Amino acid sequence: MEFEVSDQLLGTFVPIVVYWLYSGIYTVLGSSLEEYRLHSKKDEEEKNLVSKGTVVRGVILQQIVQAVVATILFKVAGDDGESAGEQKASIAALALQFLTAMVVLDTWQYFMHRYMHQNKFLYRHIHSLHHLLIVPYAYGALYNHPLEGLILDTCGGAISFLVSGMSPRASIFFFSFATMKTVDDHCGLWLPGNLFHVFFRNNTAYHDIHHQFHGSKYNFSQPFFVMWDRILGTYMPYTLDKRPEGGFEARPVQISKDE
């Protein structure tokens, strides 16, 4: 009897596996490549206000919720993506679906993220958990309050999937890509040749500014573009300077009101 794994099942669990594999690679690299870190290992240990064990448990809880919602979503959305039309979808059609999903996800996350900073109750009781990581690291990328994880990440992903019209098979690749991008933004490393840094202005250093006290009212955009920050005046550029003790530091560049 032949056992087949459905696209829905892969779409649910492959991004979770990618999260831990990709963040694991960065964890190993961060232990040995101090010269590429945005913060020292000492700062990571001393400045963060939550234990790594708590972070791991929080991420696993969010991924359980994510898996449940994805299972329901795929059931509601219908077939397994095995029709001849979907199998023969052109590269151009897939690229359009990916771009649409990226814009939708960015739009959803920008406004939800920004509102969680502006609403004092939501920030204090929900979003502040993510900002206990003053010095971000890779496997803490999805450390959030469970409600925030549901609203920002899981619901945002579901909406981008539905609006883009992508198949469950295409979603395997899109959400794995989005997961890698999110992990990369929190990895705390500025590695030479990193393609995410080449193609995206919204990158590790850009998001690092947001995690610092002086940047909490800026750089809300995530995970792909910076367009909403630019349009709505919450964009804070940065310079990347060498630290005397080794590594880099992302420093905010103040923008005049005329700009």
N, C-alpha and C positions, 0 to 999 in steps of 0.2 A: 504494500500500500504506500503510495507516494504522498509525502507530506509537503504541503505548499504553505509558504508564509505570505499572507496577503499584504497588499500595499498599505492598507489601513494600519495593520500591525506594525509594519516597518516605519510608517509615518509617525506613529505614536512613540516608539521606543528608540529608534535610531538617533534622533536629536539628543535624547537623554544620555545615551552611550557616548555620543560625540562630545557632550559637555564634559564628562569626567575624563575622557581620554585627552582632549585638547587642554583642559585645565591642568591635568596631570603633567603634560609635557612642559607647560609654563612653570609649574611648581618646581620641577627638577631644574629647569634652566635658571630660574630665579635664585636658586640656592648656590649656584656656582658662577653666575655672571653679574657680579656686583657692579661692574663698570657700565652696565646697560640699564640699571634700575633707576626709576624715577624717585624712589625713596629707599633709604638704606634698610637692610634687614632688621637692624635695631629699631628703627622707627616703626616698621610693620609690627614688631612684637610689643612695643611700648605705647604707641599712640592709639591703636585700635581698642575699642571699648567693648568688644565681644569676643568670647573664646572661639577658637577654630572648631572645636567640637560642636558648639552651638550653631555655628555657621553651616556645618555639614548637615546637621539634623534639620535645620531650616530649609536648606536647598532640597533635601530629599522629600520633605513634606510638600514643598511647592511642586516638585516633579510628579508626585503621586496625584495631586489635584490636576495637574496638566495632563497626565495620562488619562484620567477619568473623563475630563472634558473632551479631549481629542477623540476618545472612543465614541462618546455620544455624538460628537460633531460628524464623524465619518459615517455613523449609522444614519443620521439625519440627511447627510449630503447624498447618500445613495451608493452607486456602484463602486467597484474596485478599480476603476480606471483602466479596464482591460479592453475597451472598445477599440476597433480598428482606427477610428478617427482620432482618439486620444493617443494611441500608440504612434501615429504618424504626424502628430502635431509638429509644425515647423519650428525651427530654431527661433525664428522671428516671433512666432506666437508665444513660445515659452519665455522669451526675453521680455515681451510685453507683460506677461503675467507676473514675472518676477519683479519688474519695475513697478507695476501697479501695486503689488503686495508690499514692496518696500516703502512706497510713498504713503500708502494707507497705514501701515504699521507705524511709520515715523510720525504721521499726523496724530494718530490716536495717542501714542506715548508722549508726545510733546505736551499736548493739552492736559492729559491726565497727570503727568509728572509735574507740570508747572502748578496745576491746581493743588496738588498735594503739598507743595511748598507754600502756597499762598494761604491756604486754609489752616489756621493754627491748630485746630483740633485734629485734622487729618495728619498734619506733620508730626505733632507731638505723640499721637497714639499709633500711627501707622508707618508713615514714610521715614521717620527718624531712625527706625531699626536699620534700614539700609545704610544710613549715614553714620552708624556706629563704626563702620569701616572708614576711618579717616584716610588710611593708606590701603587702597583697594588691592586685592590679589585675585588671581584667576578664578579659583573655585568659589569665591564669594560673590561672583557676578550676579547670581540669582538669589542672594540672601535678602529676603524681604519679609515683611509681615505677610501672612498667608492671604489676607484680603487684597493687599497690593499686588501680590503675585497673580492672583486671579484676575484683577481688573486690568492692570497694565500689560502683563505678559500673555496670560492665557486667553483672555477675551480679545486683546489686541491681535494676537495671532489668529484666532478664529475669524475675526472680522476681515483681516487681510486675505485669508484663505477663501472666504466666501465671495468677497468683492472681486478678487482677481480671477476667479473661475478656474483656478488650477486644479488638476486632478490629484488624487491621493498620492500617486507616484511622483508627480512633480513636487508635491509638498515635502516629500522625504528630503529632497535636495535643498529646497528653499529654507526649511526650518533648521536643517543642519548648518547651512550657511549662516543664517541669522544667529544661531547659537554660537558658532565660532566667532562671529563678529562681536557679540556681547561679551564673551569671555576675553577676547582680545582687548576690548576697551577697558577692562578691569585688571589686566594682567600685570600692570605696573612696570613693564619692560619696554624700552625703546630699542628694538633690535634692528640692525641694518638689513635692508632688503625685505622688510615686512611689507607684503603687498597691500595689506589693509591700510597702512600708513601712506602708501603711494597713491592709492585710488580714492581714499576717503579723507576729507578734512576733519570729519568727526572720528577721532581716533583715541588712542590710549592717553596721550597728553591732554587732548581737548576735554575728555571726560574727567581726567584727574583734577583739572581746575575746578570742576563742579563739586568734587568731593572735599575740597579744601574750604575752610571757613570763609575766606574772602571771595569764593566763587559760587556760593550756594544759591545766589539769585541769578545765576547766569548758566549758559550752556546746558539747557534742559533737553535739547534734542538728543534722541537716541533711537535706534542704534546706527543709522546709516548716514544721514545728511545733516547739514547745519542750516537748512533753508528757513525753518521756522524761527530759529534764534535770530537770524539776520533780519527777517521780515518784521519781527515783533520786538526788536530792540533788546534781546537778552543774549546777544552774541558777545563773548569775551575772547579775543585772540590771546595768544601766548607766545612767549619766547622759550626756547629750550636751551638752557645754560648748563655748562659742566659744573658739577659740584667739586670743591677742592679735595674732598676725601674720596672722590670717585663716583661715577654715575652721572645722571642728569637731574635737572629740576625744571619743571614747567612753571614759568612765572607769568602771571596775568599781565596783559598790556592794557592799560586804561584807555578808553575811547572818549574823545571829547563829545559833548552833546550835539555839536554841529554835525558830527558824522553819523 
